[in-house]
Amino acid sequence: MGTLTRPAIAFVNPSVGFSDRRKSKPIGLAYIMAYLEKSGFPSSGFDFGDSEDDAVELAAHYGLDRFDVVGFSVYNESFRAAIAMAEWIKNRRPECLIVLGGPHATAVHEHILRRYSCVDVVVRREGEEAMLDLVRGLGVGVPAGVDDRAGLTGIKGTTWRAPDGAGLLVNEDRDFVPDLDQIPFPDAEFTSHSGYPDLTYYDEGQGRLKAALTICSSRSCPYNCSFCGVLTIGRKYRSREAERVVAELLHFRARHGVNYEHVYFSDANFFVSPTRALEVAEALYEADPQVTFSFGTRVNQILKAAEVLPRLKECGLRFIELGIESASEPVLERLAKHVKPEVNVAAVRLLKRLGIEISLDFIMLDPATTLPDVRANLEFLREAGFYDYVPHDHLYTALVLYEGTPIRDFYARRFGVVFDPDDLPSPFTLFELPEVQRFSDTLRAFRKRWQDRIDDALAQGELALASMADGSDLPRNAHARLQLDVVSLRHAPNLFMERLLEDAEAGFPLLDEGGDQGGDGGGDEAGGAGGLEALLPRLGHDHVHLHDLIERTEAVAREAGFAQAPGAAAPHGRD
């Protein structure tokens, strides 16, 4: 009998195709890696989530063909990169067990195994227990060089290609992990192609930047919003005990040597149980009164549990990521939010009255959007006080039709098409109404041409204003003008969007006069930008062109000693 061995295991977070410098470690894979480590199966993690490099070149550079098991966590956006890596690994090392998991793999597990011979098995829904069964079967007790995977094909929660090639083996679902507190903390290290920026939070109440930590204190959500990928994994909501949440914070403080003082709760819905949310908040406050926190939830839950919000604020609640999505009733119905627009308004008013900051989750456009829907959204943003809200990402969002969600099936039926399971259709090409398509194209052209410049100037202006609050030689009238210019920059994208909507409602006379046919902003200066020029608002204390306002703000910031590199963060709350 040969020497017994343990498999060499790797987990990979593939690229989504673009760079996002705000990224954090893939917590789902970290949980699986920690779970295996606890049972004696160490693994290596690779995070290429924000890499723009070729997937095969990344696989070769990091030697992914040296492992016995390679598991990929895949979303719609990262699926093709995962398959490219898997094919490269399989060609070089046919005996490697290729495993796919995550929301996309769960949604189309049978399709994946039928179309892609490089994939051996799909782990559906949660991955900890199924992956442990897999590596145990390949590892301890198996002589080196012996392939015993035939005995693995009955593992619950997995889908395999039948050994004889005749069909698939779709095993019964595995029960959800009932006690999340039995899973180790997601203490796993990843080799990252670009590294991780420090996660911080600027606490305006305390006037300082804090080191921040992301913690997931629960899994899933009992609601059934039609666009949410959580539905793919399952709606069985489970939560962790407050003491374990505090213990995780203290664990990573010691582990990293960093005094984390803000917790970003990454739960799909932290506020399912207000009583439990309060227990977590009070436990954090008791452990360290300097710790602040934030979380995401739905608007109707805010109103149902209004009585606990003041106490949550006392315990350190700084902001809530609020799933508003839309101010249009027809859109809310399509999204299966089961709330009325007036509920959105009431929740916002309540949080503003309590002084709790709001982070917007918003879907400005979906394929069936009408101009009245857009009008309702803009009126809500203005009346609810979100003209000063940054970043401006919420103005440019469009509904993404993720595989496995009811809204994707809804639009497939509505359009009379079959979406390729491998594809994630661009949300900016699906609009039913030509006037909405042109509105969206023109808005994207504005974003491409102006938004980065606005962001950079706004960041420099806010830093300059913050420094002046601590004493500055800048004349008082210059300070006042800078304040007005900074506010104008915050409002600029909103005002442009309002003018664009008015033009769309009138049949686009200004765009047509300027020669802009609603392209993506990629044309030459004279052709693609003409119509935009007619729609740009005049801003600042003297109503200047946006270009002049940006240059003036940057010049004053330089005078105050606060010129900075493009893309740097301003001190306006969430980092």
SETORVO-555263 format. One line per field, with one value per residue (C-alpha): residue number from 1; residue in one letter; z, y, x. Coordinates in pm, whole numbers, plus 50000, padded with zeros to 5 digits. Each point is the difference from the previous one (the first is absolute). Layout:
<recs>
n: c(NUM;...)
res: c(A;...)
w: c(Z;...)
v: c(Y;...)
u: c(X;...)
</recs>
This chain:
<recs>
n: c(1;2;3;4;5;6;7;8;9;10;11;12;13;14;15;16;17;18;19;20;21;22;23;24;25;26;27;28;29;30;31;32;33;34;35;36;37;38;39;40;41;42;43;44;45;46;47;48;49;50;51;52;53;54;55;56;57;58;59;60;61;62;63;64;65;66;67;68;69;70;71;72;73;74;75;76;77;78;79;80;81;82;83;84;85;86;87;88;89;90;91;92;93;94;95;96;97;98;99;100;101;102;103;104;105;106;107;108;109;110;111;112;113;114;115;116;117;118;119;120;121;122;123;124;125;126;127;128;129;130;131;132;133;134;135;136;137;138;139;140;141;142;143;144;145;146;147;148;149;150;151;152;153;154;155;156;157;158;159;160;161;162;163;164;165;166;167;168;169;170;171;172;173;174;175;176;177;178;179;180;181;182;183;184;185;186;187;188;189;190;191;192;193;194;195;196;197;198;199;200;201;202;203;204;205;206;207;208;209;210;211;212;213;214;215;216;217;218;219;220;221;222;223;224;225;226;227;228;229;230;231;232;233;234;235;236;237;238;239;240;241;242;243;244;245;246;247;248;249;250;251;252;253;254;255;256;257;258;259;260;261;262;263;264;265;266;267;268;269;270;271;272;273;274;275;276;277;278;279;280;281;282;283;284;285;286;287;288;289;290;291;292;293;294;295;296;297;298;299;300;301;302;303;304;305;306;307;308;309;310;311;312;313;314;315;316;317;318;319;320;321;322;323;324;325;326;327;328;329;330;331;332;333;334;335;336;337;338;339;340;341;342;343;344;345;346;347;348;349;350;351;352;353;354;355;356;357;358;359;360;361;362;363;364;365;366;367;368;369;370;371;372;373;374;375;376;377;378;379;380;381;382;383;384;385;386;387;388;389;390;391;392;393;394;395;396;397;398;399;400;401;402;403;404;405;406;407;408;409;410;411;412;413;414;415;416;417;418;419;420;421;422;423;424;425;426;427;428;429;430;431;432;433;434;435;436;437;438;439;440;441;442;443;444;445;446;447;448;449;450;451;452;453;454;455;456;457;458;459;460;461;462;463;464;465;466;467;468;469;470;471;472;473;474;475;476;477;478;479;480;481;482;483;484;485;486;487;488;489;490;491;492;493;494;495;496;497;498;499;500;501;502;503;504;505;506;507;508;509;510;511;512;513;514;515;516;517;518;519;520;521;522;523;524;525;526;527;528;529;530;531;532;533;534;535;536;537;538;539;540;541;542;543;544;545;546;547;548;549;550;551;552;553;554;555;556;557;558;559;560;561;562;563;564;565;566;567;568;569;570;571;572;573;574;575)
res: c(M;G;T;L;T;R;P;A;I;A;F;V;N;P;S;V;G;F;S;D;R;R;K;S;K;P;I;G;L;A;Y;I;M;A;Y;L;E;K;S;G;F;P;S;S;G;F;D;F;G;D;S;E;D;D;A;V;E;L;A;A;H;Y;G;L;D;R;F;D;V;V;G;F;S;V;Y;N;E;S;F;R;A;A;I;A;M;A;E;W;I;K;N;R;R;P;E;C;L;I;V;L;G;G;P;H;A;T;A;V;H;E;H;I;L;R;R;Y;S;C;V;D;V;V;V;R;R;E;G;E;E;A;M;L;D;L;V;R;G;L;G;V;G;V;P;A;G;V;D;D;R;A;G;L;T;G;I;K;G;T;T;W;R;A;P;D;G;A;G;L;L;V;N;E;D;R;D;F;V;P;D;L;D;Q;I;P;F;P;D;A;E;F;T;S;H;S;G;Y;P;D;L;T;Y;Y;D;E;G;Q;G;R;L;K;A;A;L;T;I;C;S;S;R;S;C;P;Y;N;C;S;F;C;G;V;L;T;I;G;R;K;Y;R;S;R;E;A;E;R;V;V;A;E;L;L;H;F;R;A;R;H;G;V;N;Y;E;H;V;Y;F;S;D;A;N;F;F;V;S;P;T;R;A;L;E;V;A;E;A;L;Y;E;A;D;P;Q;V;T;F;S;F;G;T;R;V;N;Q;I;L;K;A;A;E;V;L;P;R;L;K;E;C;G;L;R;F;I;E;L;G;I;E;S;A;S;E;P;V;L;E;R;L;A;K;H;V;K;P;E;V;N;V;A;A;V;R;L;L;K;R;L;G;I;E;I;S;L;D;F;I;M;L;D;P;A;T;T;L;P;D;V;R;A;N;L;E;F;L;R;E;A;G;F;Y;D;Y;V;P;H;D;H;L;Y;T;A;L;V;L;Y;E;G;T;P;I;R;D;F;Y;A;R;R;F;G;V;V;F;D;P;D;D;L;P;S;P;F;T;L;F;E;L;P;E;V;Q;R;F;S;D;T;L;R;A;F;R;K;R;W;Q;D;R;I;D;D;A;L;A;Q;G;E;L;A;L;A;S;M;A;D;G;S;D;L;P;R;N;A;H;A;R;L;Q;L;D;V;V;S;L;R;H;A;P;N;L;F;M;E;R;L;L;E;D;A;E;A;G;F;P;L;L;D;E;G;G;D;Q;G;G;D;G;G;G;D;E;A;G;G;A;G;G;L;E;A;L;L;P;R;L;G;H;D;H;V;H;L;H;D;L;I;E;R;T;E;A;V;A;R;E;A;G;F;A;Q;A;P;G;A;A;A;P;H;G;R;D)
w: c(50000;49906;50228;50119;49891;50027;49685;49916;49993;49851;49999;49737;49976;49622;49844;49928;49719;50152;50283;50325;50250;50278;49995;50310;50045;49865;50328;49866;49894;50323;50200;49797;50035;50376;50031;49816;50196;50327;49878;49896;49634;49934;49671;49797;49900;49684;49952;49648;50044;49874;49759;49640;49887;49780;50203;49852;50055;50365;50038;49851;50197;50332;49913;50048;49823;50299;50211;50032;50062;49873;50108;49830;50151;49702;49928;49660;49945;50084;49842;49670;50178;50224;49701;49820;50306;50049;49638;50026;50325;49862;49684;50202;50289;49899;50341;50181;50145;49881;50224;49936;50264;50075;49886;49625;50020;50226;49761;49687;50139;49744;49706;50114;50019;49665;49814;50169;50029;50202;50300;50209;50267;50107;50369;50040;50261;50308;49953;50334;50071;49642;49936;50316;49885;49662;50127;50267;49730;49791;50290;50324;49951;49626;49879;49798;49630;50047;49859;50225;49881;49889;50366;50026;49751;50259;50221;50089;49847;49697;49631;49798;49650;50015;49991;49691;49827;49986;50153;50329;50365;50180;50366;50251;50156;50313;50307;50079;50275;50300;50246;49845;50327;49944;49685;50067;49938;49633;50084;49665;49798;49626;49741;49825;49666;50115;50380;50233;50089;50369;50088;50189;50112;50061;50312;49970;50355;50144;49728;49914;49762;50143;49899;49895;49983;49799;50195;49879;50297;49819;49678;49745;50021;50038;49735;49630;49801;49639;49907;50296;49959;50360;49869;49812;50320;50199;50231;50323;50235;50283;50231;50234;50371;50105;50207;49694;49800;50270;50023;49625;50028;50286;49815;49693;50209;50154;49678;49790;50271;49894;50236;49789;50121;49731;49889;49656;50030;49660;50078;49722;50254;50345;50139;49954;50379;50164;50343;49886;49826;50326;50187;49758;50027;50379;50015;49775;50210;50321;49855;49874;50004;49722;49750;49742;49742;49694;49826;49717;50014;49843;50043;50147;50277;50097;50064;50176;50248;50037;50378;50012;49766;50264;50217;49700;49938;50363;49957;49694;49695;49740;49675;49842;49645;49906;49725;49847;49638;49842;50066;49724;50105;49675;50033;50366;49896;49735;50255;50248;50275;50139;50119;49873;49913;50307;50218;49850;50083;50356;50070;49868;50207;50313;49958;49920;50305;50216;49839;49858;49667;49697;49735;49689;49826;49686;49659;49778;49684;49907;49654;50028;50149;49869;50018;50274;50203;49966;50092;50319;50091;49950;50194;50286;50007;50007;50256;50226;50018;49795;49778;50234;50000;49872;49829;49702;49895;50071;49708;49749;50118;49789;50095;49943;49901;50199;49914;50242;50089;49927;49829;49736;49925;49993;49733;49802;49973;49934;49720;49867;50019;50165;50171;49968;50351;49951;49917;50214;49759;50024;50191;49778;49680;50106;50026;49836;49929;49757;50200;50312;49800;49877;50348;50139;49722;50054;50376;49958;49766;50268;50258;49778;49913;50332;50308;50077;49964;50234;50254;50004;50030;50267;50202;49986;50084;50302;50131;49968;50185;50275;50045;50014;50286;50202;49907;49665;49848;49717;49999;50133;49667;49820;50259;49943;49623;50034;50217;49734;49724;50187;50049;49630;49907;50219;49820;49645;49895;50145;49820;49671;50036;50063;49690;49796;50118;49910;49655;49963;50100;49732;49730;50037;49826;50176;49926;49638;49970;50132;49763;50275;49914;50344;49946;50271;50016;49810;49692;49921;50202;49746;49907;50319;50243;49820;50149;50344;49989;49955;50308;50241;50289;50089;50351;50289;50141;49652;49787;49809;49768;50173;49861;50149;50335;50019;49913;50249;50283;49933;49987;50340;50144;49871;50159;50329;49958;49924;49642;49984;49757;49801;50170;50358;50258;50151;50367;49941;50195;49853;49862)
v: c(50000;50342;50293;50174;50361;50312;50186;50336;50235;50345;50234;50272;50315;50070;50344;50186;50180;50340;50159;50102;50139;49984;49622;49784;49635;49749;49911;49698;49827;50106;49820;49679;50019;50051;49713;49762;50122;49917;49641;49968;50097;50319;50177;50290;50297;50211;50317;50141;50172;50342;49894;50112;49756;49697;49712;49735;50217;50039;49623;49938;50275;49867;49634;49885;49673;49878;49924;49682;50188;50349;50157;50310;50228;50140;50273;50084;50261;49768;49676;50023;50080;49695;49774;50130;49921;49662;49897;50102;49804;49693;49994;50007;49781;49777;49833;50330;50015;50322;50121;50292;50160;50326;50158;49960;49642;49910;50152;49818;49698;49754;50228;50050;49629;49928;50276;50008;49678;50178;50021;49684;50100;50288;50066;50154;50260;50003;49851;49918;49650;49877;50112;49827;49675;50038;50056;49733;49752;50098;50029;49808;49625;50007;49873;50247;49968;49833;50184;49913;50267;49739;49972;50373;50036;49949;50298;50208;50346;49910;49938;49773;49869;49629;49778;49820;50333;49929;50303;50178;49903;50271;49909;50116;50342;50020;50155;50350;50033;50036;50159;50268;50040;49659;50125;50148;50369;50067;50021;49918;50167;50061;50063;50307;50133;50359;49990;50140;50367;50070;49998;50314;50208;50373;50061;50354;49983;49929;50192;49730;49717;49652;49664;49786;49629;49817;49740;49777;49930;49812;49820;50044;50201;49890;50243;49921;50308;49883;50133;49872;49731;49889;49809;49771;49887;49975;50210;49808;50282;49917;50228;49990;50075;50349;49864;49831;50321;50182;49711;50027;50370;49935;49704;50205;50291;49764;49810;50308;50230;50261;50176;49962;50252;49978;49689;49979;49723;49829;49805;49979;50136;50080;50126;49691;49978;50345;49836;49803;50307;50191;49715;50016;50379;49999;49724;50201;50312;49814;49858;50342;50318;50147;49738;50121;49790;50000;49751;49946;49934;50069;50310;49818;49852;50346;50107;49679;50031;50376;49975;49832;50243;50267;49737;49865;50350;50033;49678;50127;49965;50247;49916;49753;49873;50034;49789;50267;49884;50226;50269;49867;49768;49794;49943;49901;49748;49849;49977;49824;50245;49987;50359;50323;50313;50174;49736;50100;50363;49921;49790;50271;50268;49788;49938;50364;50110;49769;50121;49658;50024;49817;49809;49964;49673;50120;49862;50302;49808;49657;49868;50107;50343;50294;50370;50043;49736;50205;50315;49831;49902;50347;50167;49756;50071;50373;50001;49745;50213;49782;50276;50025;49625;49864;49788;50055;49634;49968;50233;49762;49660;49757;49669;49700;49676;49741;49635;49822;50308;50030;50337;49842;49742;50279;50191;49687;49936;50365;50023;49652;49904;49741;50158;49798;49871;50102;50360;50296;50233;50362;50185;50302;49825;49857;50304;49954;50367;50184;50323;49820;49841;50343;50148;49725;50030;50374;49966;49748;50239;50269;49757;49900;50359;50178;49781;49918;50368;50097;49737;50114;50370;49928;49796;50279;50269;49808;49935;50368;50095;49749;50153;50352;49899;49949;50341;50141;50314;49990;50314;49959;50085;49743;49742;50077;49975;49665;49871;50096;49851;49670;49984;50075;49713;49767;50112;50004;49640;50030;50327;49861;49699;50223;50206;49685;49863;50325;49980;49635;50084;50271;49769;50085;50339;50113;49679;50010;50363;49909;49708;49737;49678;49852;49810;49855;50300;49828;50223;50306;50318;50191;49719;49812;50294;50261;49907;49958;50356;50130;49806;50081;50215;50329;49974;50178;50347;50151;49727;49882;49706;49665;49991;50343;49903;49689;50194;50276;49753;49820;50330;50111;49657;50029;50343;49848;49722;49722;49894;49622;49714;49912;49742;50080;49982;50303;50011;49977;49686;49651;49913)
u: c(50000;50135;50063;49683;49970;49790;49902;50151;49701;49952;49702;49972;49792;50007;50002;49677;50181;50067;50194;49835;50246;49743;50004;50030;50088;49743;49835;49808;50320;50169;49731;50048;50378;49978;49751;50234;50301;49821;49961;50363;49980;50196;49946;50136;49783;50032;49800;49994;49666;50109;50273;49975;50270;49932;49856;50230;50306;49900;49953;50343;50173;49871;50041;49643;50083;50203;49692;49794;49677;49914;49672;49858;49737;49811;49751;49853;50271;50290;49877;50187;50327;49948;49939;50309;50213;49836;50064;50365;50045;49821;50210;50320;49884;49705;49982;49932;49650;49835;49717;49766;49779;49822;49674;50048;50125;49709;49747;50123;50183;49864;50073;50360;50075;49835;50186;50342;50198;50269;49762;49972;49752;49778;49941;49658;49898;50227;50344;50161;49868;49990;50358;50117;49838;50169;50353;49963;49909;50300;50238;50048;49982;50067;50337;50205;49931;49661;49697;49707;49759;49743;49909;49935;49717;49725;50091;49696;49978;50214;49941;50231;50037;49913;50314;49871;49929;49628;49836;50055;49990;49801;50018;49743;50046;50207;49836;50118;50259;49767;50242;50218;50189;50159;50174;50345;50061;50090;50369;50159;50270;49985;50263;49861;50112;49955;49989;49738;49958;49956;49632;49907;49705;50004;49795;49868;49865;50342;50183;50250;50078;49952;50136;49703;49923;49735;49802;49717;49774;49721;49921;49723;49679;49635;49874;49965;50103;49989;50346;50201;50264;49943;49698;50239;50170;49677;49781;50074;50101;50242;50193;50295;50002;50106;50289;50150;49982;50195;50243;50066;50077;50244;50152;50088;50124;50254;50065;50075;50131;49742;49761;49685;49742;49732;49813;49843;49740;49986;49682;49743;49752;50138;49670;49778;49972;50021;50034;50301;50147;49977;50170;50293;50022;49995;50261;50232;49944;50071;50323;50118;49787;50218;49882;49748;49817;49778;49775;49754;49627;49658;49785;49700;50213;50120;49641;49899;50287;50019;50005;50344;50176;50079;50168;50194;50127;50107;50197;50186;49777;50128;49823;49763;50027;49636;49844;49776;50053;49736;49741;49771;49720;50000;50374;49968;49737;50229;50278;49765;50090;49644;50018;49848;50200;49862;50169;50335;49928;49892;50311;50232;49828;50026;50373;50070;49804;50211;50323;50087;50179;49864;50194;49785;49924;49824;49907;49942;49905;49869;49907;49635;50074;49798;50081;49733;50189;50319;49807;49874;50356;50142;49718;50058;50374;49941;49718;50172;50315;50236;50134;50298;50052;50330;50117;49769;49995;49628;49921;50156;49879;49799;49843;50228;49826;50194;49956;49768;49793;49626;50047;50225;49730;49739;50188;50082;49625;49924;50256;49929;50367;50219;50300;50319;50078;50364;49915;49911;49822;50102;49728;50057;49888;49663;49774;49662;49937;50231;49973;50126;50281;50110;49964;50223;50259;50029;50022;50282;50177;49984;50135;50289;50088;49943;49950;50363;50092;49715;50108;50362;49914;49741;50250;50258;49745;49868;50349;50078;49682;50078;50344;49854;49776;50317;50137;50104;50145;49747;49782;49647;49836;50219;49899;49632;50038;50176;49715;49747;50212;50033;49623;49955;50231;49796;49685;50140;49916;49648;49938;50131;49772;49700;50075;50051;49664;49824;50157;49894;49642;49999;50138;50373;50004;50322;50184;49890;50104;50343;50036;50019;49815;50046;50324;50218;50230;50275;49990;50204;49973;49792;49761;49916;50007;49792;49664;50148;50127;49646;49883;50282;49874;50168;50138;50168;49949;50044;49834;50305;50055;50065;50353;50075;49848;50219;50317;49918;49937;50326;50190;49866;50081;50357;50028;49889;50256;49756;50059;49986;50030;49688;49781;50101;49724;49835;49896;49626;49915;50020;50340)
</recs>
